[in-house]
Amino acid sequence: MLGQTTNIMIVGVGGQGTLLTSRIIAQAVVAMGYDVKVSEVHGMAQRGGSVVTQVRYGDKIYSPIISKGTADVLLAFEKIEAARWLDYLKPGGMVIINNERVNPLPVMSGKAKYPDDIHNKIAGLVPRTVIVDATSIAEGCGNIKAANVVLVGMLSQAINLPEDQVVDAIREIVPPKALEVNLAAFNEGRQLMTSAG
């Protein structure tokens, strides 16, 4: 995937660490000499609203915006968000879904029902779907908040980013007190994606 323009959609809800994830990926690819553009769209992020970050990198990037049907990878921190942004994935693209449910406001208020088995329905539509319980993996590493860095590990392996570049970015961006847990989470994510093929 390197050498051409790579488009990554990172989607989730407020508080899940999507923005930190995009910063780590962007910093790693800049260190590799690529041009990178990042676009962040916040819904009601503080209230569990949708948060979308688009990361595009390559030799020369003119726009930060990913058009529908052109994302190489959809990295979803939550199951409904994966479904909500699925039409941005290109044919043959990959979806990585954290098997986490965060009830949106219509579900919490009783006006809507959370769709059953949504992640498996996506897997039925997209052959290259990987479903992971990143939250449990992060908990095993010492902090559930590191679930986003488990997903960074998976994504970096999926798009062939050099491990050293991503680790350097994590060391620069993550606060020192959380570094050990996050590096462990990153390693777990990379190993998981290696075994997922």
C-alpha positions as CSV (number, residue, x, y, z in Angstrom):
1,M,0.0,0.0,0.0
2,L,3.0,2.3,0.5
3,G,4.0,4.4,-2.5
4,Q,0.5,5.3,-3.5
5,T,-2.1,7.4,-1.7
6,T,-3.5,5.5,1.3
7,N,-6.8,6.5,2.8
8,I,-7.8,5.6,6.3
9,M,-11.1,6.4,8.0
10,I,-11.0,6.2,11.8
11,V,-14.5,6.3,13.3
12,G,-15.8,6.0,16.8
13,V,-17.5,8.0,19.5
14,G,-16.2,10.8,21.8
15,G,-13.7,9.6,24.4
16,Q,-12.6,6.5,22.6
17,G,-9.2,7.9,21.5
18,T,-9.8,8.2,17.7
19,L,-8.0,11.5,17.6
20,L,-4.9,10.2,19.4
21,T,-4.9,7.3,16.9
22,S,-4.9,9.6,13.9
23,R,-2.0,11.6,15.5
24,I,0.1,8.5,16.0
25,I,-0.5,7.3,12.4
26,A,0.1,10.7,10.9
27,Q,3.3,11.2,12.9
28,A,4.6,7.8,11.9
29,V,4.0,8.4,8.1
30,V,5.5,11.9,8.3
31,A,8.7,10.4,9.8
32,M,8.7,8.0,6.8
33,G,8.9,11.0,4.4
34,Y,5.3,11.0,3.2
35,D,3.0,13.9,2.8
36,V,0.0,13.5,5.1
37,K,-3.3,15.3,5.6
38,V,-5.7,14.8,8.5
39,S,-9.3,15.9,8.7
40,E,-11.2,15.6,12.0
41,V,-15.0,15.8,12.3
42,H,-16.5,16.0,15.7
43,G,-20.2,15.3,16.3
44,M,-21.2,15.8,19.9
45,A,-17.9,14.3,20.9
46,Q,-18.2,15.0,24.6
47,R,-21.6,13.3,24.7
48,G,-20.7,10.1,23.0
49,G,-21.4,11.5,19.6
50,S,-19.7,10.4,16.4
51,V,-16.1,11.3,15.8
52,V,-14.5,10.7,12.4
53,T,-10.9,11.3,11.4
54,Q,-9.6,10.9,7.9
55,V,-5.9,10.3,7.4
56,R,-4.5,10.4,3.8
57,Y,-0.9,10.0,3.0
58,G,1.3,9.5,-0.1
59,D,3.9,11.3,-2.1
60,K,1.8,14.4,-2.5
61,I,-1.7,14.9,-0.9
62,Y,-3.8,17.8,-1.9
63,S,-7.0,17.3,0.1
64,P,-7.6,15.8,3.5
65,I,-11.1,14.5,2.5
66,I,-11.8,10.9,1.7
67,S,-14.5,10.5,-0.9
68,K,-17.1,7.7,-0.6
69,G,-15.9,4.4,-1.9
70,T,-12.2,5.3,-1.7
71,A,-11.0,4.4,1.9
72,D,-8.4,1.6,2.0
73,V,-9.2,0.9,5.6
74,L,-12.2,1.6,7.9
75,L,-10.9,1.5,11.5
76,A,-14.0,1.4,13.7
77,F,-13.8,1.8,17.5
78,E,-17.5,0.9,17.8
79,K,-19.9,-1.4,15.9
80,I,-22.6,1.1,14.7
81,E,-20.0,3.5,13.6
82,A,-18.5,0.8,11.4
83,A,-22.0,0.5,9.7
84,R,-22.5,4.2,9.5
85,W,-19.3,4.8,7.5
86,L,-19.2,1.6,5.5
87,D,-20.0,3.3,2.2
88,Y,-16.7,5.1,2.4
89,L,-14.8,1.8,2.0
90,K,-13.4,1.0,-1.5
91,P,-14.1,-2.3,-3.1
92,G,-11.6,-4.8,-1.7
93,G,-10.9,-2.5,1.3
94,M,-10.5,-3.7,4.9
95,V,-12.6,-3.1,8.0
96,I,-11.2,-3.5,11.5
97,I,-14.0,-3.4,14.1
98,N,-13.6,-3.2,17.9
99,N,-16.4,-5.4,19.2
100,E,-17.7,-2.6,21.4
101,R,-21.2,-1.3,21.8
102,V,-21.8,2.3,22.8
103,N,-25.5,3.1,22.8
104,P,-26.3,6.3,20.8
105,L,-28.8,8.8,22.2
106,P,-31.8,7.4,20.3
107,V,-31.1,4.0,21.8
108,M,-30.6,5.4,25.3
109,S,-33.9,7.3,25.0
110,G,-35.8,4.2,23.8
111,K,-36.6,5.7,20.4
112,A,-34.4,3.2,18.6
113,K,-33.1,-0.3,19.0
114,Y,-29.4,-1.2,18.8
115,P,-29.1,-3.4,15.7
116,D,-28.4,-7.1,16.5
117,D,-25.3,-8.7,15.2
118,I,-24.3,-5.6,13.2
119,H,-20.5,-6.5,13.1
120,N,-21.2,-10.0,11.7
121,K,-23.5,-8.4,9.1
122,I,-20.7,-6.2,8.0
123,A,-18.3,-9.2,7.9
124,G,-20.9,-10.8,5.5
125,L,-20.7,-7.8,3.2
126,V,-16.9,-7.1,3.4
127,P,-14.7,-10.2,3.0
128,R,-11.7,-8.4,4.6
129,T,-13.3,-7.7,8.0
130,V,-11.4,-8.3,11.2
131,I,-13.4,-8.1,14.5
132,V,-11.5,-7.7,17.7
133,D,-12.3,-7.3,21.4
134,A,-9.7,-4.5,21.7
135,T,-11.2,-3.3,25.0
136,S,-10.5,-6.7,26.7
137,I,-7.0,-6.9,25.2
138,A,-6.3,-3.4,26.6
139,E,-7.6,-4.4,30.0
140,G,-5.3,-7.3,30.0
141,C,-2.4,-4.9,29.3
142,G,-3.4,-2.8,32.3
143,N,-5.8,-0.1,31.1
144,I,-9.0,-0.3,29.0
145,K,-8.2,3.2,27.7
146,A,-5.4,1.6,25.6
147,A,-8.0,-0.1,23.3
148,N,-7.2,2.6,20.7
149,V,-3.6,1.6,20.7
150,V,-4.4,-2.0,20.3
151,L,-6.2,-0.9,17.1
152,V,-3.2,1.2,16.1
153,G,-1.1,-1.9,16.3
154,M,-3.6,-3.8,14.1
155,L,-3.9,-1.0,11.6
156,S,-0.1,-0.5,11.4
157,Q,0.4,-4.2,10.6
158,A,-2.4,-4.2,8.1
159,I,-1.0,-1.3,6.1
160,N,2.7,-2.3,6.6
161,L,3.9,0.6,8.6
162,P,7.3,-0.1,10.1
163,E,7.0,-1.0,13.8
164,D,9.9,1.3,14.8
165,Q,8.2,4.4,13.3
166,V,4.9,3.8,15.0
167,V,6.6,3.0,18.4
168,D,8.6,6.3,18.1
169,A,5.3,8.2,17.5
170,I,3.6,6.5,20.5
171,R,6.6,7.4,22.6
172,E,6.3,11.1,21.6
173,I,2.5,11.4,21.9
174,V,1.5,9.2,24.8
175,P,2.1,10.6,28.3
176,P,5.0,8.9,30.0
177,K,2.9,7.4,32.8
178,A,0.7,5.5,30.2
179,L,3.6,4.6,27.9
180,E,4.3,1.0,29.1
181,V,0.6,0.0,28.9
182,N,0.2,1.6,25.5
183,L,3.3,-0.1,24.1
184,A,2.1,-3.5,25.4
185,A,-1.3,-2.8,23.8
186,F,0.4,-1.8,20.5
187,N,2.4,-5.1,20.4
188,E,-0.8,-7.1,21.2
189,G,-2.6,-5.5,18.3
190,R,0.3,-6.1,15.8
191,Q,0.5,-9.8,16.8
192,L,-3.2,-10.2,16.6
193,M,-3.3,-8.8,13.0
194,T,-0.4,-11.0,12.0
195,S,-2.2,-14.1,13.2
196,A,-5.5,-12.8,11.6
197,G,-3.6,-12.7,8.3
